């Protein structure tokens, strides 16, 4: 059936009710396995030429087809094996043995990887090469795993997992088991098939007999592919398309091959079964056949250069000696001659061509617009200067740098002082820190359930702001990680972009679905619509707080790039021609230019829209977002999932820094100078004029931003209290001195360097004898940037023409190439010591807690027993009968209290003398009865109530005399009760 559920038709009939399915698109064949009989079949896509290929394994649990090398792979769950045979049914053999219930095998022939699920007590996902070697476990857990599938487009694995509580999830990871992503979906645990195509995951459901699909990036509600219920339960599912079975992957090289020189069809580093390595143009296969070597075209004399040739990796270019220049064909050289007859007034000579004389300029200069004179500072490359070009004479100039930057020893390039810069990259699964050399650092934000579409950061308080489509919210987190704080809810959508104004303390974002540009404070308050009229689909956004301008891109029916003031006024169109879908707006604050991406191009222009030109085209796939700093422009290539850098003016020096990013969406540079103006803001400025350019320089005023937390470095930018400001490039570990009115940098005690770069060093004795710290040491040139390994710092000693490395802790050697084992052992010992201290402290604390608890329990029990015994003794200390009463009360015999019948208001014995014998000791002799028997009778019948009743009646007796003092005499005390012969009655 089609992907919309229509045009359903039967291809092959008479197959079993439980099968595994696959296909070969180029061969136009389908393959299936009868799981009950263990027979492997194949036929044409039209159902013809049905053929039985294999029939000796009744426990097949997974099936895959290698369409490049025409092979079949399957797993045997009972035997724990993975087998392989040719697609014609021959050369069957076992690749991997002793597996734990393998199932659901999948293959990426372009990478030569096999993937499969492993069952047992600890389910896992495992991987090996197609020969069964280099087996490794990618993911391990306690959840049940099912239906493994490969996404060849994004180089990711997709599977379904079920928790012990019955919750189901569609999960994915890269080929190394990292960058996990989860989509919660209610699924059944039986008869599941899974397939991935473009942006969707397709799966089958046995209960509803339906085929559904869901977005593999954002998840959401699953939709039915076919509205009408299928006649039979769908078991397995495959999407058939040529993109799902590419013949080669030209984007990613294989192990053992150079990344720039060529891509191997097979694993070329395998010595047992060496494959075939296909090299790019300009490279040739080595004699061993395991890697590609550069071809020196200049040595073969077929390069076509007339006078000079220079070889570069993969290519070459022609050169000319001094006094000659290349013709437009870039091959032939011609002598530079004076311009004749004054037809052309060239300052540096002419070059005779068929079209007439053409002016020639020296290296580093280009012709002016009149085509006659050459200049350096007014040229596009500014005479080769990185930032400032200062004319010295009509034909000479010198380079300088903006405050906070240092001039390289080559006299042209400028590099930022202070901490090393790094990049923040947002992707489908979170925000990651990546160094400028491509190495990955920490993960700042984990977002496995939704894409982060945009991010920016605030220099003042080191907060990262990002927009998440899963929550439709804008959040922030500290640069060092920690608690995520929600700021804006129900705001951004899938195409929204975010920009932070670090000076005016605001943030701006676009809402594509509502065609608006919105702003708020950095705490999420005072939301205001900046622009809405005339907008269609605004996406990317950038802010220039110093110029008080806001830029955004619109990808609607009339694509354009616009700008306005920070309050939404003074709108103007920057570019509206030759645009398709502009995105990735970023501002170069040093050059005052705007950059953006558009499909396969990268363009740039001035802030007012003038001087627009294409920097790159068809060289970096499909760039999506940009970041600019110093002389570099970093870009994210969404198709190849790479981080790339080029020179921001020439578009050359292309470098692939980081690959295998999971749907990258945004990139931003982090450095104090990447967000300028905190120290310069609200200051009186002086203006220094240069040819065709005006630069703003700080004047001698005091700093108004004294409470800024991050001023440790930016103070160097704006600290201009004396002429030391002109030094500008002193290291934070250096001090500026004025010597004869000129600023000189010198390193502080304990540090060494040239004053512009100071580090704490432990120089070997040989170097210490030949160098003088602070005077004879320089930073290494760009050609030796990678001389020191493992982030070591390179230094150059001109006196001895030697290089040295300052290694980071844990490494040693001339180039920091060796691990300092002693240091590592000390570190491990220190960690072990800290762990032992923590364990011992916990044990002592636990013993103390147990001791305190035991003491509390013992004291509580002792006090309770003492109080009970003391109360009984106080109550019955004057009466032997009361002890008997209590003893009888324990036997459960109820007690009553007597009154005298002859007196209706007779007194009851008070509780202080509860036994009758103590109240009337002479009754037995006067009445002639046996009062002890009477008491015993009462005791046997009424003991349980005696004490409480006595207390109650005694209180009533004490109250009654006060109520009738005029009618009766004083109350009778217990010792004054008369002995009267009368019949006693009992009141209960």
RAQUI-V842082 format. One record per pair of residues at least 12 apart in sequence whose C-alpha atoms are under 8 Angstrom apart, sorted by sequence separation. I is the first residue (numbers start at 1). J is the second residue. If there is no record, write none. Layout:
((I & J) (I & J))
//
This chain:
((20 & 32) (21 & 33) (30 & 42) (31 & 43) (40 & 52) (41 & 53) (62 & 74) (63 & 75) (72 & 84) (73 & 85) (82 & 94) (83 & 95) (104 & 116) (105 & 117) (115 & 127) (125 & 137) (126 & 138) (147 & 159) (148 & 160) (158 & 170) (159 & 171) (170 & 182) (171 & 183) (192 & 204) (201 & 213) (202 & 214) (212 & 224) (213 & 225) (254 & 266) (255 & 267) (256 & 268) (257 & 269) (264 & 276) (265 & 277) (277 & 289) (282 & 294) (283 & 295) (298 & 310) (306 & 318) (307 & 319) (308 & 320) (318 & 330) (323 & 335) (324 & 336) (337 & 349) (338 & 350) (347 & 359) (348 & 360) (349 & 361) (359 & 371) (364 & 376) (367 & 379) (377 & 389) (387 & 399) (388 & 400) (399 & 411) (400 & 412) (404 & 416) (405 & 417) (422 & 434) (423 & 435) (431 & 443) (432 & 444) (454 & 466) (455 & 467) (464 & 476) (465 & 477) (474 & 486) (475 & 487) (497 & 509) (498 & 510) (507 & 519) (508 & 520) (517 & 529) (518 & 530) (540 & 552) (541 & 553) (551 & 563) (561 & 573) (562 & 574) (584 & 596) (585 & 597) (593 & 605) (594 & 606) (602 & 614) (603 & 615) (623 & 635) (624 & 636) (625 & 637) (633 & 645) (634 & 646) (644 & 656) (645 & 657) (685 & 697) (686 & 698) (716 & 728) (724 & 736) (734 & 746) (735 & 747) (793 & 805) (794 & 806) (19 & 32) (20 & 33) (29 & 42) (30 & 43) (39 & 52) (40 & 53) (41 & 54) (61 & 74) (62 & 75) (71 & 84) (72 & 85) (81 & 94) (82 & 95) (83 & 96) (103 & 116) (104 & 117) (114 & 127) (115 & 128) (124 & 137) (125 & 138) (126 & 139) (146 & 159) (147 & 160) (158 & 171) (159 & 172) (169 & 182) (170 & 183) (191 & 204) (192 & 205) (200 & 213) (201 & 214) (211 & 224) (212 & 225) (250 & 263) (254 & 267) (255 & 268) (256 & 269) (264 & 277) (265 & 278) (276 & 289) (277 & 290) (279 & 292) (282 & 295) (298 & 311) (305 & 318) (307 & 320) (308 & 321) (317 & 330) (318 & 331) (320 & 333) (323 & 336) (336 & 349) (337 & 350) (344 & 357) (346 & 359) (348 & 361) (359 & 372) (361 & 374) (366 & 379) (377 & 390) (385 & 398) (386 & 399) (387 & 400) (388 & 401) (398 & 411) (399 & 412) (401 & 414) (404 & 417) (422 & 435) (423 & 436) (430 & 443) (431 & 444) (432 & 445) (453 & 466) (454 & 467) (463 & 476) (464 & 477) (473 & 486) (474 & 487) (475 & 488) (496 & 509) (497 & 510) (506 & 519) (507 & 520) (516 & 529) (517 & 530) (518 & 531) (539 & 552) (540 & 553) (550 & 563) (551 & 564) (560 & 573) (561 & 574) (562 & 575) (583 & 596) (584 & 597) (593 & 606) (594 & 607) (601 & 614) (602 & 615) (603 & 616) (623 & 636) (624 & 637) (632 & 645) (633 & 646) (643 & 656) (644 & 657) (685 & 698) (686 & 699) (716 & 729) (724 & 737) (734 & 747) (735 & 748) (792 & 805) (793 & 806) (810 & 823) (958 & 971) (19 & 33) (20 & 34) (29 & 43) (30 & 44) (39 & 53) (40 & 54) (60 & 74) (61 & 75) (62 & 76) (71 & 85) (72 & 86) (81 & 95) (82 & 96) (102 & 116) (103 & 117) (113 & 127) (114 & 128) (124 & 138) (125 & 139) (145 & 159) (146 & 160) (158 & 172) (169 & 183) (170 & 184) (191 & 205) (192 & 206) (200 & 214) (201 & 215) (210 & 224) (211 & 225) (212 & 226) (249 & 263) (254 & 268) (255 & 269) (263 & 277) (264 & 278) (277 & 291) (297 & 311) (305 & 319) (307 & 321) (319 & 333) (336 & 350) (337 & 351) (344 & 358) (346 & 360) (347 & 361) (348 & 362) (359 & 373) (365 & 379) (366 & 380) (377 & 391) (383 & 397) (385 & 399) (387 & 401) (388 & 402) (400 & 414) (421 & 435) (422 & 436) (430 & 444) (431 & 445) (452 & 466) (453 & 467) (454 & 468) (463 & 477) (464 & 478) (473 & 487) (474 & 488) (496 & 510) (497 & 511) (506 & 520) (507 & 521) (516 & 530) (517 & 531) (538 & 552) (539 & 553) (540 & 554) (549 & 563) (550 & 564) (560 & 574) (561 & 575) (582 & 596) (583 & 597) (592 & 606) (593 & 607) (601 & 615) (602 & 616) (623 & 637) (624 & 638) (632 & 646) (633 & 647) (642 & 656) (643 & 657) (644 & 658) (684 & 698) (685 & 699) (724 & 738) (731 & 745) (733 & 747) (734 & 748) (780 & 794) (792 & 806) (793 & 807) (809 & 823) (810 & 824) (19 & 34) (20 & 35) (29 & 44) (30 & 45) (39 & 54) (40 & 55) (60 & 75) (61 & 76) (71 & 86) (72 & 87) (81 & 96) (82 & 97) (102 & 117) (103 & 118) (113 & 128) (114 & 129) (124 & 139) (125 & 140) (145 & 160) (146 & 161) (157 & 172) (158 & 173) (169 & 184) (170 & 185) (191 & 206) (200 & 215) (201 & 216) (210 & 225) (211 & 226) (262 & 277) (263 & 278) (264 & 279) (277 & 292) (282 & 297) (296 & 311) (336 & 351) (337 & 352) (344 & 359) (385 & 400) (386 & 401) (387 & 402) (421 & 436) (430 & 445) (431 & 446) (452 & 467) (453 & 468) (463 & 478) (464 & 479) (473 & 488) (474 & 489) (496 & 511) (506 & 521) (507 & 522) (516 & 531) (517 & 532) (538 & 553) (539 & 554) (549 & 564) (550 & 565) (560 & 575) (561 & 576) (582 & 597) (583 & 598) (592 & 607) (601 & 616) (602 & 617) (622 & 637) (623 & 638) (632 & 647) (633 & 648) (642 & 657) (643 & 658) (683 & 698) (684 & 699) (703 & 718) (723 & 738) (730 & 745) (733 & 748) (779 & 794) (780 & 795) (792 & 807) (917 & 932) (18 & 34) (19 & 35) (28 & 44) (29 & 45) (38 & 54) (39 & 55) (60 & 76) (61 & 77) (70 & 86) (71 & 87) (81 & 97) (102 & 118) (103 & 119) (113 & 129) (114 & 130) (124 & 140) (145 & 161) (156 & 172) (157 & 173) (168 & 184) (169 & 185) (190 & 206) (199 & 215) (200 & 216) (210 & 226) (262 & 278) (263 & 279) (274 & 290) (296 & 312) (335 & 351) (336 & 352) (365 & 381) (430 & 446) (431 & 447) (452 & 468) (453 & 469) (462 & 478) (463 & 479) (473 & 489) (495 & 511) (496 & 512) (505 & 521) (506 & 522) (516 & 532) (538 & 554) (539 & 555) (549 & 565) (550 & 566) (560 & 576) (582 & 598) (601 & 617) (621 & 637) (622 & 638) (631 & 647) (632 & 648) (642 & 658) (643 & 659) (683 & 699) (703 & 719) (716 & 732) (727 & 743) (730 & 746) (731 & 747) (779 & 795) (780 & 796) (791 & 807) (792 & 808) (18 & 35) (28 & 45) (38 & 55) (39 & 56) (59 & 76) (60 & 77) (70 & 87) (80 & 97) (81 & 98) (101 & 118) (102 & 119) (112 & 129) (113 & 130) (123 & 140) (124 & 141) (144 & 161) (145 & 162) (156 & 173) (157 & 174) (168 & 185) (169 & 186) (188 & 205) (199 & 216) (248 & 265) (262 & 279) (263 & 280) (334 & 351) (364 & 381) (365 & 382) (429 & 446) (430 & 447) (451 & 468) (452 & 469) (462 & 479) (472 & 489) (473 & 490) (474 & 491) (492 & 509) (495 & 512) (505 & 522) (515 & 532) (516 & 533) (537 & 554) (538 & 555) (548 & 565) (549 & 566) (559 & 576) (560 & 577) (581 & 598) (582 & 599) (600 & 617) (601 & 618) (620 & 637) (621 & 638) (622 & 639) (631 & 648) (642 & 659) (684 & 701) (726 & 743) (727 & 744) (778 & 795) (779 & 796) (788 & 805) (790 & 807) (791 & 808) (16 & 34) (18 & 36) (37 & 55) (38 & 56) (39 & 57) (59 & 77) (80 & 98) (81 & 99) (100 & 118) (101 & 119) (112 & 130) (114 & 132) (122 & 140) (123 & 141) (143 & 161) (144 & 162) (156 & 174) (157 & 175) (168 & 186) (169 & 187) (187 & 205) (188 & 206) (199 & 217) (261 & 279) (262 & 280) (295 & 313) (297 & 315) (298 & 316) (334 & 352) (339 & 357) (364 & 382) (365 & 383) (429 & 447) (430 & 448) (450 & 468) (451 & 469) (471 & 489) (472 & 490) (473 & 491) (474 & 492) (492 & 510) (493 & 511) (536 & 554) (537 & 555) (538 & 556) (548 & 566) (558 & 576) (559 & 577) (580 & 598) (581 & 599) (600 & 618) (621 & 639) (631 & 649) (641 & 659) (642 & 660) (680 & 698) (683 & 701) (723 & 741) (724 & 742) (727 & 745) (733 & 751) (777 & 795) (778 & 796) (790 & 808) (15 & 34) (38 & 57) (39 & 58) (57 & 76) (59 & 78) (79 & 98) (80 & 99) (99 & 118) (100 & 119) (101 & 120) (122 & 141) (123 & 142) (143 & 162) (144 & 163) (155 & 174) (156 & 175) (167 & 186) (168 & 187) (188 & 207) (210 & 229) (261 & 280) (294 & 313) (295 & 314) (296 & 315) (297 & 316) (364 & 383) (375 & 394) (376 & 395) (428 & 447) (429 & 448) (450 & 469) (451 & 470) (471 & 490) (472 & 491) (473 & 492) (492 & 511) (493 & 512) (516 & 535) (535 & 554) (536 & 555) (537 & 556) (560 & 579) (579 & 598) (580 & 599) (600 & 619) (621 & 640) (640 & 659) (641 & 660) (642 & 661) (701 & 720) (702 & 721) (713 & 732) (723 & 742) (724 & 743) (754 & 773) (755 & 774) (777 & 796) (778 & 797) (788 & 807) (916 & 935) (37 & 57) (38 & 58) (59 & 79) (79 & 99) (80 & 100) (82 & 102) (100 & 120) (122 & 142) (123 & 143) (143 & 163) (155 & 175) (209 & 229) (210 & 230) (257 & 277) (261 & 281) (294 & 314) (295 & 315) (364 & 384) (375 & 395) (376 & 396) (377 & 397) (428 & 448) (429 & 449) (450 & 470) (472 & 492) (491 & 511) (492 & 512) (493 & 513) (515 & 535) (536 & 556) (559 & 579) (600 & 620) (628 & 648) (640 & 660) (641 & 661) (698 & 718) (700 & 720) (701 & 721) (723 & 743) (724 & 744) (735 & 755) (753 & 773) (754 & 774) (777 & 797) (778 & 798) (37 & 58) (38 & 59) (80 & 101) (81 & 102) (109 & 130) (121 & 142) (123 & 144) (124 & 145) (142 & 163) (143 & 164) (208 & 229) (209 & 230) (261 & 282) (262 & 283) (268 & 289) (269 & 290) (376 & 397) (429 & 450) (430 & 451) (431 & 452) (449 & 470) (450 & 471) (472 & 493) (515 & 536) (517 & 538) (535 & 556) (536 & 557) (559 & 580) (561 & 582) (600 & 621) (601 & 622) (602 & 623) (641 & 662) (683 & 704) (699 & 720) (700 & 721) (734 & 755) (752 & 773) (753 & 774) (754 & 775) (776 & 797) (777 & 798) (790 & 811) (36 & 58) (38 & 60) (79 & 101) (80 & 102) (123 & 145) (209 & 231) (261 & 283) (268 & 290) (269 & 291) (428 & 450) (429 & 451) (430 & 452) (500 & 522) (515 & 537) (516 & 538) (559 & 581) (560 & 582) (600 & 622) (601 & 623) (641 & 663) (682 & 704) (698 & 720) (700 & 722) (734 & 756) (752 & 774) (753 & 775) (754 & 776) (757 & 779) (776 & 798) (35 & 58) (36 & 59) (77 & 100) (78 & 101) (209 & 232) (210 & 233) (211 & 234) (268 & 291) (428 & 451) (429 & 452) (469 & 492) (515 & 538) (559 & 582) (599 & 622) (600 & 623) (641 & 664) (754 & 777) (776 & 799) (780 & 803) (792 & 815) (35 & 59) (77 & 101) (209 & 233) (210 & 234) (336 & 360) (427 & 451) (428 & 452) (468 & 492) (469 & 493) (512 & 536) (513 & 537) (599 & 623) (620 & 644) (679 & 703) (731 & 755) (734 & 758) (753 & 777) (754 & 778) (792 & 816) (35 & 60) (76 & 101) (77 & 102) (119 & 144) (209 & 234) (306 & 331) (307 & 332) (347 & 372) (427 & 452) (467 & 492) (468 & 493) (469 & 494) (512 & 537) (555 & 580) (598 & 623) (599 & 624) (638 & 663) (679 & 704) (730 & 755) (731 & 756) (733 & 758) (753 & 778) (35 & 61) (76 & 102) (77 & 103) (119 & 145) (207 & 233) (305 & 331) (306 & 332) (307 & 333) (325 & 351) (327 & 353) (346 & 372) (347 & 373) (348 & 374) (385 & 411) (386 & 412) (387 & 413) (426 & 452) (427 & 453) (512 & 538) (555 & 581) (597 & 623) (598 & 624) (638 & 664) (679 & 705) (730 & 756) (731 & 757) (732 & 758) (733 & 759) (771 & 797) (789 & 815) (790 & 816) (33 & 60) (75 & 102) (76 & 103) (162 & 189) (206 & 233) (304 & 331) (305 & 332) (306 & 333) (345 & 372) (346 & 373) (347 & 374) (385 & 412) (386 & 413) (387 & 414) (426 & 453) (511 & 538) (512 & 539) (554 & 581) (555 & 582) (597 & 624) (637 & 664) (638 & 665) (678 & 705) (729 & 756) (730 & 757) (731 & 758) (747 & 774) (788 & 815) (789 & 816) (790 & 817) (75 & 103) (117 & 145) (205 & 233) (206 & 234) (344 & 372) (345 & 373) (346 & 374) (384 & 412) (385 & 413) (386 & 414) (426 & 454) (510 & 538) (511 & 539) (554 & 582) (597 & 625) (636 & 664) (746 & 774) (771 & 799) (787 & 815) (788 & 816) (789 & 817) (75 & 104) (117 & 146) (205 & 234) (206 & 235) (426 & 455) (467 & 496) (510 & 539) (553 & 582) (596 & 625) (597 & 626) (636 & 665) (770 & 799) (788 & 817) (33 & 63) (75 & 105) (204 & 234) (262 & 292) (467 & 497) (510 & 540) (553 & 583) (596 & 626) (636 & 666) (770 & 800) (74 & 105) (117 & 148) (204 & 235) (261 & 292) (282 & 313) (283 & 314) (467 & 498) (510 & 541) (595 & 626) (636 & 667) (73 & 105) (116 & 148) (204 & 236) (261 & 293) (282 & 314) (466 & 498) (509 & 541) (553 & 585) (635 & 667) (882 & 914) (914 & 946) (183 & 216) (204 & 237) (257 & 290) (258 & 291) (261 & 294) (281 & 314) (282 & 315) (508 & 541) (552 & 585) (574 & 607) (615 & 648) (882 & 915) (914 & 947) (11 & 45) (12 & 46) (203 & 237) (256 & 290) (257 & 291) (258 & 292) (280 & 314) (551 & 585) (574 & 608) (575 & 609) (615 & 649) (879 & 913) (881 & 915) (11 & 46) (12 & 47) (53 & 88) (54 & 89) (159 & 194) (183 & 218) (184 & 219) (202 & 237) (256 & 291) (257 & 292) (325 & 360) (444 & 479) (465 & 500) (574 & 609) (615 & 650) (616 & 651) (679 & 714) (11 & 47) (53 & 89) (95 & 131) (96 & 132) (183 & 219) (444 & 480) (445 & 481) (487 & 523) (488 & 524) (530 & 566) (573 & 609) (574 & 610) (615 & 651) (679 & 715) (879 & 915) (911 & 947) (914 & 950) (95 & 132) (138 & 175) (185 & 222) (444 & 481) (487 & 524) (530 & 567) (531 & 568) (138 & 176) (139 & 177) (158 & 196) (530 & 568) (679 & 717) (680 & 718) (138 & 177) (679 & 718) (879 & 918) (911 & 950) (62 & 102) (69 & 109) (584 & 624) (585 & 625) (586 & 626) (588 & 628) (625 & 665) (626 & 666) (627 & 667) (629 & 669) (910 & 950) (911 & 951) (22 & 63) (24 & 65) (26 & 67) (61 & 102) (62 & 103) (63 & 104) (64 & 105) (66 & 107) (68 & 109) (453 & 494) (504 & 545) (583 & 624) (584 & 625) (585 & 626) (586 & 627) (587 & 628) (588 & 629) (624 & 665) (625 & 666) (626 & 667) (627 & 668) (628 & 669) (672 & 713) (673 & 714) (909 & 950) (910 & 951) (20 & 62) (21 & 63) (22 & 64) (23 & 65) (24 & 66) (25 & 67) (61 & 103) (62 & 104) (63 & 105) (64 & 106) (65 & 107) (66 & 108) (67 & 109) (68 & 110) (104 & 146) (106 & 148) (108 & 150) (193 & 235) (194 & 236) (195 & 237) (197 & 239) (453 & 495) (454 & 496) (455 & 497) (456 & 498) (458 & 500) (460 & 502) (496 & 538) (497 & 539) (498 & 540) (499 & 541) (501 & 543) (503 & 545) (540 & 582) (583 & 625) (584 & 626) (586 & 628) (624 & 666) (625 & 667) (626 & 668) (627 & 669) (672 & 714) (896 & 938) (908 & 950) (20 & 63) (22 & 65) (24 & 67) (60 & 103) (61 & 104) (62 & 105) (63 & 106) (64 & 107) (66 & 109) (104 & 147) (105 & 148) (106 & 149) (107 & 150) (191 & 234) (192 & 235) (193 & 236) (194 & 237) (195 & 238) (196 & 239) (453 & 496) (454 & 497) (455 & 498) (456 & 499) (457 & 500) (458 & 501) (459 & 502) (496 & 539) (497 & 540) (498 & 541) (499 & 542) (500 & 543) (501 & 544) (502 & 545) (540 & 583) (541 & 584) (542 & 585) (544 & 587) (763 & 806) (895 & 938) (910 & 953) (911 & 954) (104 & 148) (106 & 150) (108 & 152) (191 & 235) (192 & 236) (193 & 237) (194 & 238) (195 & 239) (453 & 497) (454 & 498) (455 & 499) (456 & 500) (458 & 502) (495 & 539) (496 & 540) (497 & 541) (498 & 542) (499 & 543) (501 & 545) (539 & 583) (540 & 584) (541 & 585) (542 & 586) (543 & 587) (762 & 806) (895 & 939) (909 & 953) (910 & 954) (147 & 192) (149 & 194) (150 & 195) (151 & 196) (153 & 198) (191 & 236) (540 & 585) (541 & 586) (542 & 587) (544 & 589) (629 & 674) (761 & 806) (895 & 940) (896 & 941) (897 & 942) (908 & 953) (909 & 954) (146 & 192) (147 & 193) (148 & 194) (149 & 195) (150 & 196) (151 & 197) (893 & 939) (894 & 940) (895 & 941) (896 & 942) (908 & 954) (147 & 194) (149 & 196) (197 & 244) (893 & 940) (894 & 941) (895 & 942) (896 & 943) (907 & 954) (893 & 941) (894 & 942) (895 & 943) (896 & 944) (893 & 942) (894 & 943) (895 & 944) (896 & 945) (897 & 946) (908 & 957) (893 & 943) (894 & 944) (895 & 945) (896 & 946) (907 & 957) (888 & 939) (892 & 943) (893 & 944) (894 & 945) (895 & 946) (888 & 940) (892 & 944) (894 & 946) (897 & 949) (927 & 979) (261 & 314) (896 & 949) (897 & 950) (926 & 979) (927 & 980) (885 & 939) (889 & 943) (920 & 974) (927 & 981) (888 & 943) (889 & 944) (919 & 974) (920 & 975) (888 & 944) (919 & 975) (923 & 979) (886 & 943) (920 & 977) (922 & 979) (885 & 943) (919 & 977) (920 & 978) (920 & 979) (913 & 974) (910 & 974) (907 & 972) (909 & 974) (902 & 982) (901 & 982) (584 & 666) (900 & 982) (901 & 983) (900 & 983) (901 & 984) (900 & 984) (901 & 985) (589 & 674) (899 & 984) (900 & 985) (898 & 984) (899 & 985) (589 & 676) (898 & 985) (899 & 986) (898 & 986) (899 & 987) (897 & 986) (898 & 987) (896 & 986) (897 & 987) (153 & 244) (896 & 987) (897 & 988) (152 & 244) (896 & 988) (546 & 677) (546 & 681) (110 & 246) (110 & 247) (110 & 248) (111 & 249) (110 & 249) (111 & 254) (112 & 266) (110 & 265) (112 & 267) (110 & 266) (502 & 675) (503 & 677) (503 & 678) (502 & 678) (67 & 245) (503 & 681) (68 & 247) (67 & 247) (402 & 590) (387 & 590) (387 & 591) (438 & 643) (217 & 428) (454 & 665) (455 & 666) (453 & 665) (454 & 666) (455 & 667) (456 & 668) (452 & 665) (453 & 666) (455 & 668) (457 & 670) (459 & 672) (416 & 630) (21 & 236) (25 & 240) (415 & 630) (19 & 235) (20 & 236) (21 & 237) (22 & 238) (25 & 241) (26 & 242) (414 & 630) (459 & 675) (18 & 235) (19 & 236) (21 & 238) (23 & 240) (25 & 242) (439 & 657) (438 & 657) (439 & 658) (5 & 225) (6 & 226) (25 & 245) (437 & 657) (438 & 658) (4 & 225) (5 & 226) (24 & 245) (436 & 657) (3 & 225) (4 & 226) (5 & 227) (218 & 449) (218 & 450) (217 & 450) (218 & 451) (429 & 662) (217 & 451) (427 & 661) (428 & 662) (427 & 662) (428 & 663) (427 & 663) (428 & 664) (427 & 664) (428 & 665) (426 & 664) (427 & 665) (425 & 664) (426 & 665) (427 & 666) (425 & 665) (426 & 666) (425 & 666) (426 & 667) (425 & 667) (424 & 667) (425 & 668) (386 & 630) (423 & 667) (424 & 668) (386 & 631) (423 & 668) (424 & 669) (423 & 669) (424 & 670) (181 & 428) (422 & 669) (423 & 670) (181 & 429) (421 & 669) (422 & 670) (460 & 708) (461 & 709) (180 & 429) (421 & 670) (422 & 671) (460 & 709) (461 & 710) (179 & 429) (421 & 671) (460 & 710) (218 & 469) (420 & 671) (459 & 710) (218 & 470) (419 & 671) (416 & 673) (182 & 448) (183 & 449) (181 & 448) (182 & 449) (180 & 448) (181 & 449) (381 & 649) (404 & 673) (403 & 697) (418 & 713) (391 & 690) (390 & 690) (391 & 691) (389 & 690) (404 & 714) (404 & 716) (417 & 729) (378 & 691) (404 & 717) (418 & 731) (377 & 691) (378 & 692) (403 & 717) (417 & 731) (418 & 732) (403 & 718) (406 & 728) (405 & 728) (406 & 729) (404 & 728) (405 & 729) (403 & 728) (404 & 729) (403 & 729) (406 & 756) (410 & 781) (409 & 781) (251 & 640) (179 & 662) (174 & 660) (154 & 641) (174 & 662) (155 & 660) (154 & 662) (154 & 663))
//
